[in-house]
Amino acid sequence: MRTRTLSTATALAVLFSSAALVAATTGPAAADSAELLAVRSVGDVLVDAAHERVYVSDPKGGKLVVTDYAGTVKATLDGLPDVDGLALSPDSRQVLAAVAGLNRIVSVETTSYTQSASYALDGAEKPRTLARAGGKLWFGYGPSGAGGIGSLDLSGDEPVVALGQDGEASFYAAPELGSDPDSGLLVAGEKETSADALTVYDVSGPEPQLRVTKSVEGGFFDDITVSPDGTQVVTASGSPYYHPVYSTKDLSPLGRYDSGDYGAAVDIAPDGTVAAGTSSWYGPDVHIYRQGKWSKVREYEFPNTGQSSGGDTLAEGGLAWAPDGSRLFAVTSNSEGVFSLRVLTDPAKSRPTLKVEAPRKAPRAERLTVKGTLAGADLPAGIPLAVTREDLESPDGKALAEVRTKADGSFSFTDTPPAGGKVTYRVAYAGDATHAAVTASDSVEVSRSRTALTLDKNGKVYGYGADVSFTAHLGPTYKNRTVEIWADPYGADKPNKLVKRGAVNSHGDLRATVDMKRDTKVTAVFAGDSRSAAAKGTSTAYARVKVSTTVSGHYKTGEIGSTKYHYFHKDTDPVLATSMTYHKGRKQRFEVQVYGSDRKWHATGSEYFALGPDGRSTVRLEAPGRSGIRARIRSAYVNGSSGDTVNSTTYGAWRYLNFTR
């Protein structure tokens, strides 16, 4: 990493207190989280442990964003064009930022987030990278073709700037820097070119001493970090596809962290835990190692929050540890250029794999066996696992006897479930100093006795608007005697509605009244209890529509036999007005019959006419032009043919017509 965040005293305090902290932390680890960052780019990421703040520089946006440990933005400092590298003062009171667009280093107060100082650099242009070592602040500076290393000493009454501190080494532009503040080591490498040389300086004295310059694997170094003990340097670059490790004494290779993709970032926690970051669209992005141990402790793969096929990627130099090792902060971006600050919790702890397997089904009140495995590196036998059972009688969980793992990590336990339904067995491993807490569960469907539930009135037909009482009958159950009655009228525009909820009476009955204006599916619902299965009873009842027809244009009425007729002159058109219960798109079926010489009624045809919004439809029947004709008409709603299916077929009364001279 470009900058370190701890003094010797702070580092020792963290190391000595970490054991007590871990010992006290026996519950599940906090979940990883992510928050959006309103930045256009990322220059550097810095952690201020004293105030629990994270600083992210945005060169393109010319600003510095400050968040808390949860990723919530606490401040944004604008007016910092091309701001890049960051460093924290030894007392954590100031954050120093290299502002290339101003050719200055700016100091920001860490409690008020206000600019407290701005340091000119004696003509040095484009300062980009910062590192603390040997009691001074070191900076990489220079445009293309004029790179160099300078120092800023703030220990005296006045700031002292020194340029050209790179000695016999040369840099094309501002070099990438890494350091160990305690040992006084400074490491530099080309950031803007493929030159593969690293240079190690001893800056613990009055003047920097070049210890070694050597070609190594890499070039275009995105990140350089020095181990807390000052013995190792780790680099991140686009090639090779791993993070090589070198001795700070002579840059001889010591090994490599096989991260497997384009190197983007690297940071080392005070306890030596290495976070190696890669730019990986289709694989893990962050790889955790113990210092000097080449097998991975843990990996993280970022999700895809953009529009591409690959996942979000890590920003160059976008990793920073919280000094106590409890969190690793990672800045990522997606294909749309949207940045996020991701907070990875307890990343130094390996994550064991916990599996729990319960039977798929089991009878209630009979013994069953649950099996499982806890697998992970360096896990001993006899690890205690907490077990809880969640069921209808103990929805918040009931603690069962603790179970311990065998030598191969397997475990098993027996239980006799008192309640039926879905029963979940949850197993939890509390974790330890090197292993994260994990929880796993599995569920078994435990049998319950069958419950009888019926509902009357099925298939019955009622007049429009009738108030119909439906009776649900519940058979024997264990404890629950509550039933719900729901009414679901036909048609997508009417929702299923709860009509009544209550306990059945001593006969097992619950009654509810439904206003039958449409065909309706009525459902009785019993939720079940710990020994009685859930049940439903359904009844579909039907509702007719209202329909009536009035006749006009006649000159009188009279009876033929016992039937009332409307009398018309042979050339007068009868007008028949029908009123029917309205529904969107509904039509009435208009039917005409004529009385024949055989003294029987004969159909002459029918036709559908649309109803108006008021439910009315008026039809003018053409006069026959001759006398002696008797006819009858009626209007009807026909389910399915009249434009909808929400009511039952309903026929109106016949209206009789007699045509005379």
LODO-509078 format. One record per residue (C-alpha): residue in three letters; z, y, x. Coordinates in steps of 0.02 Angstrom, whole numbers, padded with zeros to 5 digits, always signed. Each point is the difference from the previous one (the first is absolute). Layout:
<rs>
ALAZYX;...
</rs>
This chain:
<rs>
MET+00000+00000+00000;ARG-00031+00176+00062;THR+00179+00055-00021;ARG+00173-00077+00004;THR+00139+00055-00116;LEU+00165-00049+00083;SER+00109+00060+00142;THR+00096-00129+00102;ALA+00160+00031-00098;THR-00088-00018-00166;ALA-00090-00158+00053;LEU+00161-00081+00059;ALA+00088+00049-00161;VAL-00140-00080-00102;LEU+00004-00160+00104;PHE+00189-00017-00009;SER+00008+00037-00186;SER-00149-00104-00054;ALA+00096-00164+00006;ALA+00133+00067-00117;LEU-00132+00073-00113;VAL-00094-00164-00013;ALA+00159-00099-00027;ALA+00043+00113-00146;THR-00171-00017-00076;THR+00000-00166-00091;GLY-00094+00044-00158;PRO-00188+00004-00026;ALA-00094+00127+00103;ALA-00068+00155-00085;ALA-00180-00014-00056;ASP-00143+00073+00101;SER-00072+00158-00076;ALA-00144+00122+00014;GLU-00027+00183-00046;LEU-00158+00104+00006;LEU-00016+00130+00138;ALA-00096+00160-00033;VAL-00085+00002+00171;ARG-00180-00008+00059;SER+00036-00083+00167;VAL+00142-00066+00108;GLY+00040+00058+00176;ASP+00174-00071+00028;VAL+00151-00072-00090;LEU+00178+00042+00051;VAL+00170-00060-00066;ASP+00154+00113+00000;ALA+00142-00124-00024;ALA+00138+00130-00003;HIS-00071+00077-00159;GLU-00095-00154-00063;ARG-00166+00091+00000;VAL-00178-00052+00044;TYR-00125+00128+00070;VAL-00188-00025-00014;SER-00121+00120+00083;ASP-00169+00036-00083;PRO-00125+00073+00126;LYS-00141+00026-00127;GLY+00116+00075-00129;GLY+00092+00106+00128;LYS+00171-00047-00065;LEU+00157-00100+00030;VAL+00069-00106-00144;VAL+00184-00048-00007;THR+00064-00144-00109;ASP+00163-00091-00022;TYR+00019-00185+00039;ALA-00065-00043-00174;GLY-00162+00096+00030;THR+00043+00146-00115;VAL-00071+00162+00069;LYS+00137+00124+00046;ALA-00102+00136+00084;THR-00177+00046+00053;LEU-00030+00122+00144;ASP-00172+00081-00004;GLY-00085+00115+00124;LEU-00004-00128+00142;PRO-00187-00023+00037;ASP-00042-00165+00084;VAL+00184-00049+00015;ASP+00014-00169+00085;GLY+00137-00077+00109;LEU+00185+00009-00047;ALA+00165-00016+00093;LEU+00184+00013-00048;SER+00125+00101+00101;PRO+00145-00100+00077;ASP+00123+00077-00123;SER-00115-00032-00151;ARG+00004+00185-00045;GLN-00182+00036+00036;VAL-00167-00086-00026;LEU-00131+00057+00125;ALA-00183-00006-00049;ALA-00157+00018+00108;VAL-00111+00123-00093;ALA-00171-00013+00082;GLY-00075+00136-00110;LEU+00127+00126+00066;ASN+00011-00066+00179;ARG+00188-00003-00023;ILE+00148-00114-00029;VAL+00096+00047-00156;SER+00182-00041-00036;VAL+00061-00036-00177;GLU+00184+00001-00051;THR+00046-00169-00076;THR+00119+00061-00136;SER-00094+00151-00067;TYR-00177-00058+00048;THR-00039+00175+00063;GLN-00091+00043+00160;SER+00129+00048+00129;ALA-00107+00026+00155;SER-00179+00001+00064;TYR-00035-00033+00183;ALA-00152+00064+00093;LEU-00066-00124+00128;ASP-00062+00112+00142;GLY-00181-00021-00047;ALA+00000-00186-00039;GLU-00123-00034-00141;LYS+00010-00123-00143;PRO+00169-00084+00028;ARG-00005-00162-00099;THR+00126-00130+00057;LEU+00187+00015+00034;ALA+00131-00109+00084;ARG+00180+00030+00058;ALA+00056-00064+00170;GLY+00107+00059+00144;GLY+00076+00141-00102;LYS-00169+00083-00032;LEU-00133-00001-00133;TRP-00167-00063+00067;PHE-00164+00041-00083;GLY-00179-00057+00017;TYR-00123+00143-00012;GLY-00179+00052+00029;PRO-00169+00005-00084;SER-00136-00123+00048;GLY-00023-00003+00188;ALA+00163+00091+00038;GLY+00144-00118-00044;GLY+00170+00010+00080;ILE+00187-00024-00014;GLY+00125+00141-00012;SER+00187+00017-00025;LEU+00113+00116-00099;ASP+00179+00017+00062;LEU+00117+00070-00132;SER+00163-00035+00091;GLY+00021+00175+00071;ASP+00015+00173-00073;GLU-00189+00019-00001;PRO-00135-00130-00032;VAL-00092-00057+00156;VAL-00178-00064-00012;ALA-00086-00098+00138;LEU-00182-00055-00008;GLY-00101-00120+00105;GLN+00138-00128+00011;ASP-00120-00148-00001;GLY-00006-00014+00190;GLU-00141-00105+00070;ALA-00046-00067-00172;SER-00131+00087-00104;PHE-00030+00005-00185;TYR-00156+00047-00097;ALA+00099+00079-00143;ALA+00180+00004-00059;PRO+00067-00173+00044;GLU+00103-00113-00110;LEU+00182-00002+00058;GLY+00145-00121-00013;SER+00172+00015+00075;ASP+00176-00065+00021;PRO+00116+00151-00004;ASP+00144-00094+00081;SER-00087-00071+00154;GLY-00111+00152+00026;LEU-00164-00096-00014;LEU-00159+00079-00066;VAL-00160-00099-00031;ALA-00171+00079-00032;GLY-00171-00068-00049;GLU-00167+00067-00058;LYS-00007+00032-00186;GLU-00176+00069-00017;THR-00101-00114+00117;SER-00016-00184+00042;ALA+00078+00024+00172;ASP+00121-00145+00018;ALA+00127+00070+00124;LEU+00185+00022-00036;THR+00110+00110+00107;VAL+00188-00017+00016;TYR+00104+00149+00058;ASP+00182+00013+00050;VAL+00055+00168-00071;SER+00186-00021+00025;GLY+00001+00122+00147;PRO-00050+00183+00020;GLU-00184-00046+00022;PRO-00097-00144-00078;GLN-00038-00144+00116;LEU-00155-00105-00035;ARG+00060-00179+00009;VAL-00161-00094-00035;THR-00174+00022-00070;LYS-00095-00156-00048;SER-00142-00062-00107;VAL+00061-00103-00146;GLU-00074-00073-00158;GLY-00048+00132-00125;GLY-00056+00180-00006;PHE+00000+00128-00139;PHE+00188-00029-00005;ASP+00063+00035-00177;ASP+00182-00026+00045;ILE+00110-00035+00151;THR+00184-00046-00006;VAL+00131-00045+00131;SER+00136-00128-00033;PRO+00179+00065-00018;ASP+00049-00080+00165;GLY-00143+00089+00089;THR-00076-00161+00068;GLN-00153-00023-00110;VAL-00142+00103-00071;VAL-00101-00055-00151;THR-00167+00076-00052;ALA-00104+00005-00158;SER-00188+00025+00008;GLY-00157-00056-00090;SER-00027-00135+00131;PRO+00067-00127+00045;TYR+00051-00077-00167;TYR+00181-00013+00053;HIS+00138+00112+00068;PRO+00013-00029+00189;VAL+00166+00019+00091;TYR+00016+00064+00178;SER+00139+00026+00125;THR+00045+00183+00023;LYS+00032-00039+00184;ASP-00179-00044+00048;LEU-00096-00020-00165;SER-00018-00185+00030;PRO-00032-00096-00164;LEU+00154-00081-00075;GLY-00076-00073-00159;ARG-00074+00054-00164;TYR+00043+00013-00184;ASP-00142-00090-00089;SER-00021+00120-00146;GLY-00180-00056-00024;ASP-00094+00160-00045;TYR-00037+00179+00053;GLY+00160+00072+00073;ALA+00054+00159-00090;ALA+00184+00029+00039;VAL+00153-00071+00086;ASP+00185+00045-00001;ILE+00154-00086+00069;ALA+00171+00010-00083;PRO+00157+00033+00105;ASP+00043-00186-00006;GLY-00170-00043+00073;THR-00086-00056-00159;VAL-00186+00036+00013;ALA-00106+00061-00146;ALA-00184-00025+00045;GLY-00120+00083-00123;THR-00183-00040-00028;SER-00140+00076-00101;SER-00033-00153-00108;TRP-00099+00006-00162;TYR+00011-00186-00031;GLY+00160-00058+00083;PRO+00178+00045+00047;ASP+00025+00179+00060;VAL+00174-00001+00079;HIS+00063-00139+00113;ILE+00183-00012+00053;TYR+00056-00081+00163;ARG+00156-00017+00105;GLN-00022+00086+00167;GLY-00080-00120+00122;LYS-00020-00136-00133;TRP-00181-00029-00047;SER+00023-00087-00168;LYS+00006+00111-00153;VAL+00160+00028-00095;ARG-00083+00073-00152;GLU-00163+00077-00061;TYR-00047+00127-00133;GLU-00168+00018-00087;PHE-00031+00162-00093;PRO-00074-00004-00177;ASN-00167+00073-00050;THR+00029+00165-00092;GLY-00179+00063+00020;GLN-00173-00053-00056;SER-00056-00106+00148;SER+00016-00188+00016;GLY+00128+00014+00141;GLY+00181+00054+00001;ASP+00075+00166+00053;THR+00004+00026+00188;LEU+00130+00063+00121;ALA-00023+00174+00074;GLU-00017+00015+00188;GLY+00175+00022+00069;GLY+00064-00024-00177;LEU+00156-00104+00034;ALA+00179+00060+00030;TRP+00164-00094-00002;ALA+00161+00065-00075;PRO+00115-00008+00152;ASP+00119-00124-00082;GLY-00146-00120-00028;SER+00031-00007-00187;ARG-00170+00075-00043;LEU-00173+00015+00072;PHE-00106+00145-00062;ALA-00188-00023-00010;VAL-00131+00127-00051;THR-00156-00075-00078;SER-00161+00060-00081;ASN-00122-00076-00124;SER-00188+00010-00018;GLU+00015+00162-00100;GLY+00095+00089+00139;VAL+00167-00009-00093;PHE+00150-00019+00115;SER+00165-00087-00035;LEU+00166-00013+00089;ARG+00058-00180-00009;VAL+00182-00045+00030;LEU+00023-00179+00064;THR+00180-00058-00019;ASP+00087-00114+00126;PRO-00165-00036+00088;ALA+00085-00073+00154;LYS+00068-00142-00104;SER-00112-00150-00022;ARG-00030-00045-00180;PRO+00040-00183-00037;THR-00097-00096-00132;LEU+00108-00058-00145;LYS-00071-00119-00129;VAL+00087-00066-00156;GLU-00068-00141-00108;ALA+00075-00046-00168;PRO-00066-00129-00123;ARG-00130+00064-00120;LYS+00095-00065-00152;ALA+00172-00075-00026;PRO+00112-00053-00145;ARG+00148+00109-00040;ALA+00174-00058+00052;GLU-00070-00126+00123;ARG+00008+00010+00189;LEU-00150+00066+00094;THR-00036+00026+00185;VAL-00068+00158+00082;LYS-00074-00012+00175;GLY-00060+00126+00127;THR-00025+00050+00181;LEU+00047+00145+00112;ALA-00119+00014+00147;GLY-00003+00123+00143;ALA+00023+00022+00186;ASP+00170-00041+00076;LEU+00083-00047-00164;PRO+00144-00122+00025;ALA+00054-00138-00117;GLY+00137+00032-00126;ILE-00055+00173-00055;PRO+00090+00046-00162;LEU-00109+00047-00148;ALA+00063+00084-00158;VAL-00058-00079-00163;THR-00001+00077-00174;ARG-00058-00067-00167;GLU-00077+00118-00129;ASP-00018-00061-00179;LEU+00019+00058-00179;GLU+00189-00010+00009;SER+00011+00082+00172;PRO-00149+00119+00010;ASP+00079+00097+00144;GLY+00026-00160+00098;LYS+00145-00119+00027;ALA+00050-00042+00178;LEU-00008-00184+00043;ALA+00071-00091+00150;GLU-00068+00054+00169;VAL-00127-00116+00081;ARG-00033-00022+00186;THR-00159-00043+00092;LYS-00027-00161+00096;ALA-00066-00010+00178;ASP-00180+00008-00061;GLY+00036+00152-00111;SER-00005-00098-00162;PHE+00132+00011-00135;SER+00033-00069-00173;PHE+00128+00015-00138;THR+00031-00071-00173;ASP+00044+00089-00160;THR+00025-00042-00183;PRO-00075+00144-00100;PRO+00106+00038-00154;ALA-00133+00110-00079;GLY-00179-00038-00046;GLY-00154+00108+00018;LYS-00056+00077+00164;VAL+00131-00031+00134;THR-00025+00085+00169;TYR+00084-00056+00161;ARG+00007+00142+00127;VAL+00041-00039+00181;ALA+00043+00139+00125;TYR+00016+00002+00188;ALA+00103+00150+00058;GLY-00084+00016+00168;ASP+00081+00036+00168;ALA-00024+00110+00152;THR-00176-00066+00032;HIS-00056-00068-00168;ALA-00038+00101-00157;ALA+00080-00046-00165;VAL-00114-00096-00119;THR+00012-00059-00179;ALA-00104-00126-00094;SER+00009-00082-00171;ASP-00078-00128-00113;SER+00018-00034-00185;VAL+00013-00155-00108;GLU-00032-00012-00185;VAL+00152-00084-00074;SER-00017-00084-00169;ARG+00074+00070-00160;SER+00012-00077-00172;ARG-00144+00034-00118;THR+00033+00135-00129;ALA-00068-00003-00179;LEU-00059+00168-00067;THR-00104+00021-00158;LEU-00068+00145-00102;ASP-00054-00007-00183;LYS-00143+00080-00099;ASN-00137-00069+00112;GLY-00173+00013-00081;LYS+00057+00099-00153;VAL-00103+00146-00065;TYR+00078+00161-00069;GLY-00057+00157-00084;TYR-00022+00156+00105;GLY+00165+00080+00049;ALA+00110-00141-00064;ASP+00174-00009+00079;VAL+00013-00181+00054;SER+00161-00078+00063;PHE-00024-00127+00139;THR+00138-00122+00043;ALA+00022-00073+00175;HIS+00105-00157+00013;LEU+00084-00045+00166;GLY+00061-00175+00033;PRO+00152-00048+00105;THR+00022+00089+00169;TYR+00131+00010+00138;LYS+00059+00182-00006;ASN-00136+00121-00046;ARG-00031+00025-00187;THR-00107+00156+00011;VAL-00178+00003-00066;GLU-00133+00135+00002;ILE-00134+00018-00133;TRP-00161+00087+00052;ALA-00146+00056-00107;ASP-00173+00015+00077;PRO-00126+00073-00124;TYR-00182-00047+00024;GLY-00103+00130+00093;ALA+00013+00068+00176;ASP+00062+00169-00062;LYS+00167-00069-00060;PRO+00127-00065+00126;ASN+00111-00151-00013;LYS+00165+00073-00064;LEU+00178-00062-00003;VAL+00055-00004-00183;LYS+00174-00068+00019;ARG+00117-00071+00130;GLY+00164-00080-00044;ALA+00110-00153-00010;VAL-00047-00131-00129;ASN+00121-00033-00143;SER+00105-00156-00021;HIS-00152-00091-00068;GLY-00101+00046+00153;ASP-00107+00128-00093;LEU-00057+00176+00041;ARG-00106+00099-00123;ALA-00113+00149+00030;THR-00114+00098-00117;VAL-00179+00039+00050;ASP-00110+00130-00086;MET-00159-00101-00026;LYS-00142+00125+00018;ARG-00103-00114+00114;ASP-00011-00182+00042;THR+00150-00025+00113;LYS+00060-00128+00125;VAL+00189-00008-00012;THR+00093-00081+00144;ALA+00181-00054+00015;VAL+00062-00003+00180;PHE+00153-00086+00071;ALA+00032+00045+00182;GLY+00097-00158+00035;ASP+00163-00021+00092;SER+00064-00101+00146;ARG-00017-00165-00093;SER-00121+00035-00143;ALA-00184+00030+00036;ALA-00089+00157-00057;ALA-00101-00021-00159;LYS-00124+00088-00112;GLY-00050-00021-00181;THR-00155+00083-00074;SER-00063+00036-00173;THR-00162+00087-00045;ALA-00002+00086-00169;TYR-00144+00095-00077;ALA-00019+00165-00092;ARG-00136+00051-00121;VAL-00067+00178-00012;LYS+00013+00119-00146;VAL-00166+00017-00092;SER-00047+00085-00163;THR-00163+00063-00079;THR-00026+00137-00128;VAL-00157+00025-00106;SER-00078+00166-00051;GLY-00159+00059-00091;HIS+00030-00105-00156;TYR+00000+00076-00175;LYS+00133-00115-00072;THR+00101-00158+00026;GLY+00017-00147-00117;GLU+00037-00183-00007;ILE-00115-00147-00014;GLY+00113-00141-00046;SER+00156+00036+00099;THR-00090+00079+00149;LYS-00003+00188+00024;TYR-00174+00071+00032;HIS-00062+00170+00058;TYR-00152+00054-00104;PHE-00148+00088+00082;HIS-00164+00063-00063;LYS-00140-00104+00073;ASP-00058+00141+00115;THR+00172+00054+00062;ASP+00056-00054+00175;PRO+00179-00066+00003;VAL+00109+00070+00140;LEU+00131-00119+00069;ALA+00138+00069+00113;THR+00100-00127+00099;SER+00167+00033+00085;MET+00054-00124+00135;THR+00132-00006+00136;TYR-00079+00090+00147;HIS-00027-00072+00173;LYS-00115+00068+00134;GLY-00176-00070-00024;ARG+00043-00084-00165;LYS-00133-00029-00136;GLN+00013-00056-00180;ARG-00108-00140-00068;PHE-00084+00060-00162;GLU-00058-00143-00113;VAL-00107+00008-00161;GLN-00024-00136-00130;VAL-00107+00001-00161;TYR+00037-00093-00163;GLY-00144-00117-00043;SER-00071-00071-00159;ASP+00086-00163+00045;ARG+00164+00093-00024;LYS+00043-00016+00185;TRP+00026+00129+00137;HIS-00132+00000+00138;ALA+00019+00084+00170;THR-00135+00128+00038;GLY+00060+00043+00175;SER+00135+00084+00101;GLU+00007+00135+00133;TYR+00131+00073+00120;PHE+00042+00185-00007;ALA+00109+00091+00126;LEU+00166+00075-00052;GLY+00037+00182+00034;PRO+00158+00051+00094;ASP+00085+00016-00170;GLY-00042-00182-00040;ARG-00128+00047-00133;SER-00178-00061-00023;THR-00111+00060-00144;VAL-00155-00096-00054;ARG-00132+00059-00127;LEU-00078-00149-00091;GLU-00180+00029-00053;ALA-00021-00007-00190;PRO-00106-00147-00067;GLY-00109+00113-00112;ARG+00016-00116-00150;SER+00136-00045-00122;GLY+00084-00165-00033;ILE+00054-00025+00181;ARG+00177-00051+00040;ALA+00064+00002+00181;ARG+00162-00010+00095;ILE+00049+00062+00173;ARG+00147-00021+00118;SER+00051+00056+00173;ALA+00079-00115+00130;TYR+00070-00003+00175;VAL-00065-00154+00093;ASN+00094-00047+00159;GLY-00122+00006+00145;SER-00148+00067-00101;SER+00076+00165-00052;GLY+00013+00063+00178;ASP+00170-00067+00054;THR+00117-00149-00012;VAL+00170+00080-00026;ASN+00020-00044-00185;SER-00035-00147-00112;THR-00152-00005-00114;THR+00036+00097-00160;TYR-00107+00015-00156;GLY+00012+00147-00119;ALA-00011-00014-00190;TRP-00168-00012-00087;ARG-00064+00155-00087;TYR-00117-00034-00147;LEU-00152+00107-00048;ASN-00108-00001-00159;PHE-00167+00095-00006;THR-00060+00062-00169;ARG-00133+00119-00067;
</rs>
